[in-house]
Amino acid sequence: MYTPSAQRGRGWASNAVAEISRRTQAKDARVCLFTDQANPTSNKIYAALGYQPVADMANLVITR
């Protein structure tokens, strides 16, 4: 979830993620979020919503 600098700190992204998660889980679907481990703000928000770290992943691009 990206929030423009001028709009941050108002809880809009947190509320959006919470509502989307609630609606998705209400349909008995599993929810998986990908986040930047270096971003403490998003990680704190996701943890508060009940998400837990499961695996570390990397995106590698191989070029000649």
PDB file of N, H, CA, C and O in Angstrom:
ATOM      1  N   MET A   1       0.861  -1.155   0.000  1.00  0.00           N
ATOM      2  CA  MET A   1       0.000   0.000   0.000  1.00  0.00           C
ATOM      3  C   MET A   1       0.901   1.209   0.000  1.00  0.00           C
ATOM      4  O   MET A   1       1.763   1.344   0.868  1.00  0.00           O
ATOM      5  N   TYR A   2       0.715   2.085  -0.956  1.00  0.00           N
ATOM      6  H   TYR A   2       0.014   1.976  -1.661  1.00  0.00           H
ATOM      7  CA  TYR A   2       1.499   3.323  -0.999  1.00  0.00           C
ATOM      8  C   TYR A   2       0.595   4.490  -0.656  1.00  0.00           C
ATOM      9  O   TYR A   2      -0.525   4.603  -1.152  1.00  0.00           O
ATOM     10  N   THR A   3       1.106   5.352   0.201  1.00  0.00           N
ATOM     11  H   THR A   3       2.016   5.261   0.604  1.00  0.00           H
ATOM     12  CA  THR A   3       0.382   6.567   0.564  1.00  0.00           C
ATOM     13  C   THR A   3       1.281   7.757   0.271  1.00  0.00           C
ATOM     14  O   THR A   3       2.424   7.786   0.728  1.00  0.00           O
ATOM     15  N   PRO A   4       0.797   8.738  -0.479  1.00  0.00           N
ATOM     16  CA  PRO A   4       1.605   9.930  -0.743  1.00  0.00           C
ATOM     17  C   PRO A   4       2.011  10.614   0.569  1.00  0.00           C
ATOM     18  O   PRO A   4       1.257  10.599   1.541  1.00  0.00           O
ATOM     19  N   SER A   5       3.180  11.196   0.585  1.00  0.00           N
ATOM     20  H   SER A   5       3.792  11.207  -0.205  1.00  0.00           H
ATOM     21  CA  SER A   5       3.731  11.814   1.802  1.00  0.00           C
ATOM     22  C   SER A   5       2.744  12.752   2.497  1.00  0.00           C
ATOM     23  O   SER A   5       2.608  12.721   3.720  1.00  0.00           O
ATOM     24  N   ALA A   6       2.072  13.566   1.731  1.00  0.00           N
ATOM     25  H   ALA A   6       2.182  13.592   0.738  1.00  0.00           H
ATOM     26  CA  ALA A   6       1.156  14.553   2.321  1.00  0.00           C
ATOM     27  C   ALA A   6      -0.063  13.919   2.987  1.00  0.00           C
ATOM     28  O   ALA A   6      -0.737  14.572   3.783  1.00  0.00           O
ATOM     29  N   GLN A   7      -0.352  12.666   2.675  1.00  0.00           N
ATOM     30  H   GLN A   7       0.195  12.135   2.028  1.00  0.00           H
ATOM     31  CA  GLN A   7      -1.552  12.008   3.212  1.00  0.00           C
ATOM     32  C   GLN A   7      -1.230  10.997   4.315  1.00  0.00           C
ATOM     33  O   GLN A   7      -2.141  10.383   4.871  1.00  0.00           O
ATOM     34  N   ARG A   8       0.027  10.821   4.629  1.00  0.00           N
ATOM     35  H   ARG A   8       0.767  11.320   4.177  1.00  0.00           H
ATOM     36  CA  ARG A   8       0.432   9.806   5.617  1.00  0.00           C
ATOM     37  C   ARG A   8       0.055  10.197   7.034  1.00  0.00           C
ATOM     38  O   ARG A   8      -0.111  11.374   7.355  1.00  0.00           O
ATOM     39  N   GLY A   9      -0.076   9.180   7.872  1.00  0.00           N
ATOM     40  H   GLY A   9       0.058   8.224   7.612  1.00  0.00           H
ATOM     41  CA  GLY A   9      -0.347   9.405   9.289  1.00  0.00           C
ATOM     42  C   GLY A   9      -1.802   9.599   9.629  1.00  0.00           C
ATOM     43  O   GLY A   9      -2.132   9.954  10.760  1.00  0.00           O
ATOM     44  N   ARG A  10      -2.672   9.375   8.680  1.00  0.00           N
ATOM     45  H   ARG A  10      -2.403   9.086   7.761  1.00  0.00           H
ATOM     46  CA  ARG A  10      -4.110   9.557   8.923  1.00  0.00           C
ATOM     47  C   ARG A  10      -4.858   8.237   9.077  1.00  0.00           C
ATOM     48  O   ARG A  10      -6.052   8.219   9.376  1.00  0.00           O
ATOM     49  N   GLY A  11      -4.140   7.130   8.869  1.00  0.00           N
ATOM     50  H   GLY A  11      -3.170   7.145   8.626  1.00  0.00           H
ATOM     51  CA  GLY A  11      -4.750   5.814   9.052  1.00  0.00           C
ATOM     52  C   GLY A  11      -5.502   5.281   7.849  1.00  0.00           C
ATOM     53  O   GLY A  11      -6.119   4.220   7.936  1.00  0.00           O
ATOM     54  N   TRP A  12      -5.467   5.988   6.730  1.00  0.00           N
ATOM     55  H   TRP A  12      -4.965   6.851   6.660  1.00  0.00           H
ATOM     56  CA  TRP A  12      -6.238   5.557   5.564  1.00  0.00           C
ATOM     57  C   TRP A  12      -5.740   4.223   5.018  1.00  0.00           C
ATOM     58  O   TRP A  12      -6.543   3.330   4.745  1.00  0.00           O
ATOM     59  N   ALA A  13      -4.440   4.079   4.857  1.00  0.00           N
ATOM     60  H   ALA A  13      -3.788   4.804   5.078  1.00  0.00           H
ATOM     61  CA  ALA A  13      -3.890   2.819   4.325  1.00  0.00           C
ATOM     62  C   ALA A  13      -4.134   1.678   5.312  1.00  0.00           C
ATOM     63  O   ALA A  13      -4.500   0.573   4.914  1.00  0.00           O
ATOM     64  N   SER A  14      -3.931   1.950   6.585  1.00  0.00           N
ATOM     65  H   SER A  14      -3.634   2.848   6.908  1.00  0.00           H
ATOM     66  CA  SER A  14      -4.166   0.911   7.600  1.00  0.00           C
ATOM     67  C   SER A  14      -5.609   0.427   7.568  1.00  0.00           C
ATOM     68  O   SER A  14      -5.873  -0.775   7.616  1.00  0.00           O
ATOM     69  N   ASN A  15      -6.537   1.370   7.488  1.00  0.00           N
ATOM     70  H   ASN A  15      -6.323   2.346   7.449  1.00  0.00           H
ATOM     71  CA  ASN A  15      -7.956   1.012   7.443  1.00  0.00           C
ATOM     72  C   ASN A  15      -8.300   0.261   6.156  1.00  0.00           C
ATOM     73  O   ASN A  15      -9.106  -0.669   6.175  1.00  0.00           O
ATOM     74  N   ALA A  16      -7.698   0.658   5.057  1.00  0.00           N
ATOM     75  H   ALA A  16      -7.043   1.414   5.042  1.00  0.00           H
ATOM     76  CA  ALA A  16      -7.959  -0.033   3.788  1.00  0.00           C
ATOM     77  C   ALA A  16      -7.457  -1.462   3.832  1.00  0.00           C
ATOM     78  O   ALA A  16      -8.168  -2.381   3.425  1.00  0.00           O
ATOM     79  N   VAL A  17      -6.243  -1.663   4.320  1.00  0.00           N
ATOM     80  H   VAL A  17      -5.666  -0.917   4.651  1.00  0.00           H
ATOM     81  CA  VAL A  17      -5.691  -3.021   4.423  1.00  0.00           C
ATOM     82  C   VAL A  17      -6.528  -3.859   5.388  1.00  0.00           C
ATOM     83  O   VAL A  17      -6.800  -5.029   5.119  1.00  0.00           O
ATOM     84  N   ALA A  18      -6.929  -3.274   6.490  1.00  0.00           N
ATOM     85  H   ALA A  18      -6.707  -2.324   6.709  1.00  0.00           H
ATOM     86  CA  ALA A  18      -7.744  -4.005   7.469  1.00  0.00           C
ATOM     87  C   ALA A  18      -9.076  -4.434   6.862  1.00  0.00           C
ATOM     88  O   ALA A  18      -9.507  -5.572   7.050  1.00  0.00           O
ATOM     89  N   GLU A  19      -9.723  -3.537   6.141  1.00  0.00           N
ATOM     90  H   GLU A  19      -9.373  -2.613   5.989  1.00  0.00           H
ATOM     91  CA  GLU A  19     -11.033  -3.855   5.552  1.00  0.00           C
ATOM     92  C   GLU A  19     -10.911  -4.885   4.433  1.00  0.00           C
ATOM     93  O   GLU A  19     -11.716  -5.813   4.354  1.00  0.00           O
ATOM     94  N   ILE A  20      -9.921  -4.728   3.578  1.00  0.00           N
ATOM     95  H   ILE A  20      -9.267  -3.974   3.642  1.00  0.00           H
ATOM     96  CA  ILE A  20      -9.723  -5.713   2.507  1.00  0.00           C
ATOM     97  C   ILE A  20      -9.408  -7.076   3.103  1.00  0.00           C
ATOM     98  O   ILE A  20      -9.909  -8.093   2.622  1.00  0.00           O
ATOM     99  N   SER A  21      -8.592  -7.108   4.133  1.00  0.00           N
ATOM    100  H   SER A  21      -8.185  -6.283   4.523  1.00  0.00           H
ATOM    101  CA  SER A  21      -8.266  -8.371   4.805  1.00  0.00           C
ATOM    102  C   SER A  21      -9.513  -9.007   5.413  1.00  0.00           C
ATOM    103  O   SER A  21      -9.743 -10.209   5.279  1.00  0.00           O
ATOM    104  N   ARG A  22     -10.317  -8.176   6.088  1.00  0.00           N
ATOM    105  H   ARG A  22     -10.130  -7.200   6.198  1.00  0.00           H
ATOM    106  CA  ARG A  22     -11.535  -8.682   6.726  1.00  0.00           C
ATOM    107  C   ARG A  22     -12.477  -9.273   5.688  1.00  0.00           C
ATOM    108  O   ARG A  22     -13.003 -10.369   5.880  1.00  0.00           O
ATOM    109  N   ARG A  23     -12.692  -8.563   4.597  1.00  0.00           N
ATOM    110  H   ARG A  23     -12.265  -7.673   4.441  1.00  0.00           H
ATOM    111  CA  ARG A  23     -13.614  -9.045   3.558  1.00  0.00           C
ATOM    112  C   ARG A  23     -13.104 -10.317   2.888  1.00  0.00           C
ATOM    113  O   ARG A  23     -13.879 -11.226   2.591  1.00  0.00           O
ATOM    114  N   THR A  24     -11.813 -10.371   2.656  1.00  0.00           N
ATOM    115  H   THR A  24     -11.184  -9.632   2.897  1.00  0.00           H
ATOM    116  CA  THR A  24     -11.232 -11.545   2.012  1.00  0.00           C
ATOM    117  C   THR A  24     -11.327 -12.758   2.931  1.00  0.00           C
ATOM    118  O   THR A  24     -11.701 -13.846   2.491  1.00  0.00           O
ATOM    119  N   GLN A  25     -10.993 -12.576   4.187  1.00  0.00           N
ATOM    120  H   GLN A  25     -10.690 -11.693   4.544  1.00  0.00           H
ATOM    121  CA  GLN A  25     -11.059 -13.685   5.146  1.00  0.00           C
ATOM    122  C   GLN A  25     -12.497 -14.118   5.407  1.00  0.00           C
ATOM    123  O   GLN A  25     -12.741 -15.286   5.708  1.00  0.00           O
ATOM    124  N   ALA A  26     -13.442 -13.205   5.297  1.00  0.00           N
ATOM    125  H   ALA A  26     -13.243 -12.256   5.053  1.00  0.00           H
ATOM    126  CA  ALA A  26     -14.853 -13.549   5.476  1.00  0.00           C
ATOM    127  C   ALA A  26     -15.333 -14.511   4.399  1.00  0.00           C
ATOM    128  O   ALA A  26     -16.322 -15.221   4.583  1.00  0.00           O
ATOM    129  N   LYS A  27     -14.629 -14.528   3.279  1.00  0.00           N
ATOM    130  H   LYS A  27     -13.826 -13.951   3.130  1.00  0.00           H
ATOM    131  CA  LYS A  27     -14.960 -15.453   2.186  1.00  0.00           C
ATOM    132  C   LYS A  27     -14.136 -16.738   2.281  1.00  0.00           C
ATOM    133  O   LYS A  27     -14.037 -17.500   1.320  1.00  0.00           O
ATOM    134  N   ASP A  28     -13.547 -16.963   3.458  1.00  0.00           N
ATOM    135  H   ASP A  28     -13.627 -16.344   4.239  1.00  0.00           H
ATOM    136  CA  ASP A  28     -12.714 -18.147   3.716  1.00  0.00           C
ATOM    137  C   ASP A  28     -11.513 -18.235   2.783  1.00  0.00           C
ATOM    138  O   ASP A  28     -11.054 -19.330   2.459  1.00  0.00           O
ATOM    139  N   ALA A  29     -11.012 -17.101   2.359  1.00  0.00           N
ATOM    140  H   ALA A  29     -11.385 -16.212   2.623  1.00  0.00           H
ATOM    141  CA  ALA A  29      -9.812 -17.073   1.526  1.00  0.00           C
ATOM    142  C   ALA A  29      -8.604 -16.761   2.399  1.00  0.00           C
ATOM    143  O   ALA A  29      -8.724 -16.114   3.439  1.00  0.00           O
ATOM    144  N   ARG A  30      -7.466 -17.220   1.972  1.00  0.00           N
ATOM    145  H   ARG A  30      -7.368 -17.746   1.127  1.00  0.00           H
ATOM    146  CA  ARG A  30      -6.234 -16.935   2.693  1.00  0.00           C
ATOM    147  C   ARG A  30      -5.639 -15.635   2.149  1.00  0.00           C
ATOM    148  O   ARG A  30      -5.735 -15.341   0.958  1.00  0.00           O
ATOM    149  N   VAL A  31      -5.036 -14.880   3.029  1.00  0.00           N
ATOM    150  H   VAL A  31      -4.958 -15.119   3.997  1.00  0.00           H
ATOM    151  CA  VAL A  31      -4.459 -13.606   2.646  1.00  0.00           C
ATOM    152  C   VAL A  31      -2.951 -13.651   2.862  1.00  0.00           C
ATOM    153  O   VAL A  31      -2.475 -14.112   3.899  1.00  0.00           O
ATOM    154  N   CYS A  32      -2.215 -13.174   1.884  1.00  0.00           N
ATOM    155  H   CYS A  32      -2.601 -12.799   1.041  1.00  0.00           H
ATOM    156  CA  CYS A  32      -0.759 -13.107   1.971  1.00  0.00           C
ATOM    157  C   CYS A  32      -0.322 -11.719   1.536  1.00  0.00           C
ATOM    158  O   CYS A  32      -0.712 -11.242   0.471  1.00  0.00           O
ATOM    159  N   LEU A  33       0.485 -11.078   2.361  1.00  0.00           N
ATOM    160  H   LEU A  33       0.801 -11.466   3.227  1.00  0.00           H
ATOM    161  CA  LEU A  33       1.006  -9.758   2.032  1.00  0.00           C
ATOM    162  C   LEU A  33       2.502  -9.854   1.773  1.00  0.00           C
ATOM    163  O   LEU A  33       3.210 -10.599   2.449  1.00  0.00           O
ATOM    164  N   PHE A  34       2.969  -9.111   0.809  1.00  0.00           N
ATOM    165  H   PHE A  34       2.394  -8.506   0.260  1.00  0.00           H
ATOM    166  CA  PHE A  34       4.400  -8.979   0.578  1.00  0.00           C
ATOM    167  C   PHE A  34       4.795  -7.586   1.042  1.00  0.00           C
ATOM    168  O   PHE A  34       4.163  -6.597   0.672  1.00  0.00           O
ATOM    169  N   THR A  35       5.843  -7.516   1.855  1.00  0.00           N
ATOM    170  H   THR A  35       6.356  -8.320   2.156  1.00  0.00           H
ATOM    171  CA  THR A  35       6.254  -6.237   2.408  1.00  0.00           C
ATOM    172  C   THR A  35       7.765  -6.098   2.388  1.00  0.00           C
ATOM    173  O   THR A  35       8.493  -7.087   2.292  1.00  0.00           O
ATOM    174  N   ASP A  36       8.218  -4.885   2.478  1.00  0.00           N
ATOM    175  H   ASP A  36       7.627  -4.082   2.556  1.00  0.00           H
ATOM    176  CA  ASP A  36       9.640  -4.602   2.552  1.00  0.00           C
ATOM    177  C   ASP A  36      10.066  -4.708   4.010  1.00  0.00           C
ATOM    178  O   ASP A  36       9.574  -3.961   4.856  1.00  0.00           O
ATOM    179  N   GLN A  37      10.969  -5.622   4.307  1.00  0.00           N
ATOM    180  H   GLN A  37      11.369  -6.229   3.620  1.00  0.00           H
ATOM    181  CA  GLN A  37      11.411  -5.798   5.692  1.00  0.00           C
ATOM    182  C   GLN A  37      12.081  -4.552   6.253  1.00  0.00           C
ATOM    183  O   GLN A  37      12.160  -4.383   7.470  1.00  0.00           O
ATOM    184  N   ALA A  38      12.558  -3.690   5.384  1.00  0.00           N
ATOM    185  H   ALA A  38      12.494  -3.827   4.395  1.00  0.00           H
ATOM    186  CA  ALA A  38      13.225  -2.467   5.821  1.00  0.00           C
ATOM    187  C   ALA A  38      12.240  -1.344   6.120  1.00  0.00           C
ATOM    188  O   ALA A  38      12.661  -0.239   6.460  1.00  0.00           O
ATOM    189  N   ASN A  39      10.937  -1.602   6.002  1.00  0.00           N
ATOM    190  H   ASN A  39      10.595  -2.500   5.726  1.00  0.00           H
ATOM    191  CA  ASN A  39       9.927  -0.582   6.251  1.00  0.00           C
ATOM    192  C   ASN A  39       9.221  -0.871   7.574  1.00  0.00           C
ATOM    193  O   ASN A  39       8.246  -1.622   7.597  1.00  0.00           O
ATOM    194  N   PRO A  40       9.694  -0.289   8.672  1.00  0.00           N
ATOM    195  CA  PRO A  40       9.098  -0.594   9.978  1.00  0.00           C
ATOM    196  C   PRO A  40       7.646  -0.140  10.112  1.00  0.00           C
ATOM    197  O   PRO A  40       6.878  -0.732  10.871  1.00  0.00           O
ATOM    198  N   THR A  41       7.270   0.897   9.387  1.00  0.00           N
ATOM    199  H   THR A  41       7.894   1.378   8.770  1.00  0.00           H
ATOM    200  CA  THR A  41       5.898   1.403   9.486  1.00  0.00           C
ATOM    201  C   THR A  41       4.901   0.379   8.971  1.00  0.00           C
ATOM    202  O   THR A  41       3.957   0.026   9.677  1.00  0.00           O
ATOM    203  N   SER A  42       5.099  -0.103   7.748  1.00  0.00           N
ATOM    204  H   SER A  42       5.866   0.183   7.175  1.00  0.00           H
ATOM    205  CA  SER A  42       4.153  -1.080   7.204  1.00  0.00           C
ATOM    206  C   SER A  42       4.194  -2.379   7.994  1.00  0.00           C
ATOM    207  O   SER A  42       3.154  -2.999   8.217  1.00  0.00           O
ATOM    208  N   ASN A  43       5.366  -2.796   8.416  1.00  0.00           N
ATOM    209  H   ASN A  43       6.211  -2.293   8.236  1.00  0.00           H
ATOM    210  CA  ASN A  43       5.469  -4.050   9.171  1.00  0.00           C
ATOM    211  C   ASN A  43       4.741  -3.951  10.515  1.00  0.00           C
ATOM    212  O   ASN A  43       4.127  -4.921  10.960  1.00  0.00           O
ATOM    213  N   LYS A  44       4.806  -2.799  11.152  1.00  0.00           N
ATOM    214  H   LYS A  44       5.304  -2.011  10.790  1.00  0.00           H
ATOM    215  CA  LYS A  44       4.088  -2.587  12.417  1.00  0.00           C
ATOM    216  C   LYS A  44       2.573  -2.640  12.188  1.00  0.00           C
ATOM    217  O   LYS A  44       1.837  -3.231  12.978  1.00  0.00           O
ATOM    218  N   ILE A  45       2.126  -2.022  11.108  1.00  0.00           N
ATOM    219  H   ILE A  45       2.724  -1.542  10.466  1.00  0.00           H
ATOM    220  CA  ILE A  45       0.695  -2.014  10.788  1.00  0.00           C
ATOM    221  C   ILE A  45       0.201  -3.429  10.517  1.00  0.00           C
ATOM    222  O   ILE A  45      -0.828  -3.844  11.049  1.00  0.00           O
ATOM    223  N   TYR A  46       0.935  -4.168   9.690  1.00  0.00           N
ATOM    224  H   TYR A  46       1.772  -3.831   9.258  1.00  0.00           H
ATOM    225  CA  TYR A  46       0.522  -5.535   9.351  1.00  0.00           C
ATOM    226  C   TYR A  46       0.522  -6.430  10.585  1.00  0.00           C
ATOM    227  O   TYR A  46      -0.381  -7.251  10.746  1.00  0.00           O
ATOM    228  N   ALA A  47       1.513  -6.287  11.457  1.00  0.00           N
ATOM    229  H   ALA A  47       2.247  -5.620  11.327  1.00  0.00           H
ATOM    230  CA  ALA A  47       1.559  -7.086  12.683  1.00  0.00           C
ATOM    231  C   ALA A  47       0.361  -6.763  13.574  1.00  0.00           C
ATOM    232  O   ALA A  47      -0.219  -7.661  14.184  1.00  0.00           O
ATOM    233  N   ALA A  48      -0.011  -5.484  13.649  1.00  0.00           N
ATOM    234  H   ALA A  48       0.459  -4.755  13.153  1.00  0.00           H
ATOM    235  CA  ALA A  48      -1.165  -5.089  14.456  1.00  0.00           C
ATOM    236  C   ALA A  48      -2.464  -5.679  13.917  1.00  0.00           C
ATOM    237  O   ALA A  48      -3.424  -5.867  14.664  1.00  0.00           O
ATOM    238  N   LEU A  49      -2.490  -5.973  12.610  1.00  0.00           N
ATOM    239  H   LEU A  49      -1.710  -5.820  12.003  1.00  0.00           H
ATOM    240  CA  LEU A  49      -3.673  -6.581  11.995  1.00  0.00           C
ATOM    241  C   LEU A  49      -3.669  -8.102  12.119  1.00  0.00           C
ATOM    242  O   LEU A  49      -4.612  -8.768  11.690  1.00  0.00           O
ATOM    243  N   GLY A  50      -2.598  -8.651  12.711  1.00  0.00           N
ATOM    244  H   GLY A  50      -1.832  -8.110  13.060  1.00  0.00           H
ATOM    245  CA  GLY A  50      -2.537 -10.089  12.936  1.00  0.00           C
ATOM    246  C   GLY A  50      -1.693 -10.865  11.945  1.00  0.00           C
ATOM    247  O   GLY A  50      -1.616 -12.091  12.029  1.00  0.00           O
ATOM    248  N   TYR A  51      -1.057 -10.176  11.008  1.00  0.00           N
ATOM    249  H   TYR A  51      -1.120  -9.181  10.940  1.00  0.00           H
ATOM    250  CA  TYR A  51      -0.190 -10.856  10.051  1.00  0.00           C
ATOM    251  C   TYR A  51       1.125 -11.227  10.722  1.00  0.00           C
ATOM    252  O   TYR A  51       1.622 -10.504  11.585  1.00  0.00           O
ATOM    253  N   GLN A  52       1.682 -12.364  10.313  1.00  0.00           N
ATOM    254  H   GLN A  52       1.278 -12.951   9.611  1.00  0.00           H
ATOM    255  CA  GLN A  52       2.946 -12.838  10.859  1.00  0.00           C
ATOM    256  C   GLN A  52       3.909 -13.139   9.718  1.00  0.00           C
ATOM    257  O   GLN A  52       3.491 -13.601   8.656  1.00  0.00           O
ATOM    258  N   PRO A  53       5.205 -12.877   9.936  1.00  0.00           N
ATOM    259  CA  PRO A  53       6.188 -13.224   8.907  1.00  0.00           C
ATOM    260  C   PRO A  53       6.215 -14.738   8.677  1.00  0.00           C
ATOM    261  O   PRO A  53       6.166 -15.520   9.626  1.00  0.00           O
ATOM    262  N   VAL A  54       6.294 -15.133   7.418  1.00  0.00           N
ATOM    263  H   VAL A  54       6.334 -14.498   6.647  1.00  0.00           H
ATOM    264  CA  VAL A  54       6.308 -16.557   7.084  1.00  0.00           C
ATOM    265  C   VAL A  54       7.595 -16.936   6.366  1.00  0.00           C
ATOM    266  O   VAL A  54       8.206 -17.957   6.678  1.00  0.00           O
ATOM    267  N   ALA A  55       8.006 -16.116   5.405  1.00  0.00           N
ATOM    268  H   ALA A  55       7.510 -15.286   5.151  1.00  0.00           H
ATOM    269  CA  ALA A  55       9.202 -16.441   4.623  1.00  0.00           C
ATOM    270  C   ALA A  55       9.826 -15.165   4.078  1.00  0.00           C
ATOM    271  O   ALA A  55       9.161 -14.151   3.868  1.00  0.00           O
ATOM    272  N   ASP A  56      11.126 -15.261   3.862  1.00  0.00           N
ATOM    273  H   ASP A  56      11.666 -16.085   4.034  1.00  0.00           H
ATOM    274  CA  ASP A  56      11.838 -14.184   3.175  1.00  0.00           C
ATOM    275  C   ASP A  56      11.953 -14.569   1.716  1.00  0.00           C
ATOM    276  O   ASP A  56      12.194 -15.731   1.389  1.00  0.00           O
ATOM    277  N   MET A  57      11.780 -13.596   0.841  1.00  0.00           N
ATOM    278  H   MET A  57      11.584 -12.652   1.107  1.00  0.00           H
ATOM    279  CA  MET A  57      11.874 -13.862  -0.588  1.00  0.00           C
ATOM    280  C   MET A  57      12.775 -12.825  -1.226  1.00  0.00           C
ATOM    281  O   MET A  57      12.981 -11.740  -0.683  1.00  0.00           O
ATOM    282  N   ALA A  58      13.305 -13.171  -2.375  1.00  0.00           N
ATOM    283  H   ALA A  58      13.138 -14.053  -2.816  1.00  0.00           H
ATOM    284  CA  ALA A  58      14.129 -12.243  -3.146  1.00  0.00           C
ATOM    285  C   ALA A  58      13.698 -12.267  -4.591  1.00  0.00           C
ATOM    286  O   ALA A  58      13.283 -13.305  -5.107  1.00  0.00           O
ATOM    287  N   ASN A  59      13.795 -11.137  -5.240  1.00  0.00           N
ATOM    288  H   ASN A  59      14.132 -10.294  -4.820  1.00  0.00           H
ATOM    289  CA  ASN A  59      13.497 -11.041  -6.655  1.00  0.00           C
ATOM    290  C   ASN A  59      14.821 -10.824  -7.382  1.00  0.00           C
ATOM    291  O   ASN A  59      15.403  -9.743  -7.300  1.00  0.00           O
ATOM    292  N   LEU A  60      15.288 -11.822  -8.076  1.00  0.00           N
ATOM    293  H   LEU A  60      14.814 -12.701  -8.142  1.00  0.00           H
ATOM    294  CA  LEU A  60      16.570 -11.741  -8.744  1.00  0.00           C
ATOM    295  C   LEU A  60      16.386 -11.634 -10.245  1.00  0.00           C
ATOM    296  O   LEU A  60      15.561 -12.339 -10.827  1.00  0.00           O
ATOM    297  N   VAL A  61      17.143 -10.765 -10.865  1.00  0.00           N
ATOM    298  H   VAL A  61      17.812 -10.192 -10.392  1.00  0.00           H
ATOM    299  CA  VAL A  61      17.107 -10.597 -12.302  1.00  0.00           C
ATOM    300  C   VAL A  61      18.493 -10.955 -12.841  1.00  0.00           C
ATOM    301  O   VAL A  61      19.498 -10.361 -12.450  1.00  0.00           O
ATOM    302  N   ILE A  62      18.527 -11.915 -13.726  1.00  0.00           N
ATOM    303  H   ILE A  62      17.710 -12.397 -14.044  1.00  0.00           H
ATOM    304  CA  ILE A  62      19.800 -12.348 -14.304  1.00  0.00           C
ATOM    305  C   ILE A  62      19.890 -11.804 -15.715  1.00  0.00           C
ATOM    306  O   ILE A  62      19.027 -12.059 -16.555  1.00  0.00           O
ATOM    307  N   THR A  63      20.945 -11.054 -15.958  1.00  0.00           N
ATOM    308  H   THR A  63      21.646 -10.848 -15.276  1.00  0.00           H
ATOM    309  CA  THR A  63      21.156 -10.487 -17.299  1.00  0.00           C
ATOM    310  C   THR A  63      22.511 -10.920 -17.820  1.00  0.00           C
ATOM    311  O   THR A  63      23.389 -11.323 -17.057  1.00  0.00           O
ATOM    312  N   ARG A  64      22.665 -10.832 -19.117  1.00  0.00           N
ATOM    313  H   ARG A  64      21.952 -10.505 -19.737  1.00  0.00           H
ATOM    314  CA  ARG A  64      23.964 -11.174 -19.718  1.00  0.00           C
ATOM    315  C   ARG A  64      24.937 -10.054 -19.556  1.00  0.00           C
ATOM    316  O   ARG A  64      26.081 -10.160 -19.998  1.00  0.00           O
TER     317      ARG A  64
END
